[in-house]
């Protein structure tokens, strides 16, 4: 089964720091847990080029 036929298990976000310290989370892609459970395959819609960080979070059931 390929990643294009399964629903993603993770969201990929670019976290941009804000003045209030909370950060702005922009969803930039998705991730699929590998069958062996040892890794995650990522698919980026865009890739950040400015400062900030990339965070991968497991999606909740209602987000899948």
C-alpha positions in Angstrom: 0.0 0.0 0.0 1.4 3.4 -0.9 1.1 6.6 1.1 -1.1 8.1 -1.6 -3.9 5.6 -0.8 -3.8 5.9 3.0 -4.8 8.7 5.2 -1.9 10.6 6.9 -1.2 9.8 10.6 0.8 13.0 11.2 0.6 16.7 10.3 3.7 18.7 9.4 3.8 22.3 10.6 6.1 25.3 10.2 6.1 27.1 13.6 6.7 30.8 13.3 7.6 32.6 16.5 5.3 35.5 17.4 5.7 38.5 19.8 3.4 37.0 22.4 5.5 33.8 22.5 2.7 31.5 21.4 3.9 30.9 17.9 1.9 30.6 14.7 1.4 27.0 13.3 1.1 26.8 9.5 0.3 23.3 8.2 2.7 22.6 5.3 2.4 18.8 4.8 1.5 15.4 6.1 3.2 12.3 7.4 2.5 8.6 7.3 3.9 6.2 9.9 5.9 3.4 8.3 4.6 -0.1 8.5 7.5 -1.2 10.8 6.7 1.7 13.2 10.3 2.9 13.1 9.8 6.1 11.1 7.6 8.5 9.3 7.4 9.3 5.6 6.8 13.1 5.0 5.1 14.8 2.1 5.6 18.6 2.0 3.2 20.9 0.2 5.7 23.7 0.7 9.0 23.9 2.5 9.9 26.8 4.8 12.8 29.0 3.8 12.7 31.5 6.6 13.5 31.2 10.3 11.3 29.0 12.4 11.0 25.3 13.0 9.3 22.3 11.5 7.2 20.2 13.9 5.6 16.8 13.2 2.5 16.0 15.3 0.3 12.9 15.4 -3.1 13.7 14.1 -6.2 13.2 16.3 -8.8 10.7 15.1 -11.1 13.5 13.9 -8.3 15.2 12.0 -7.5 12.1 9.9 
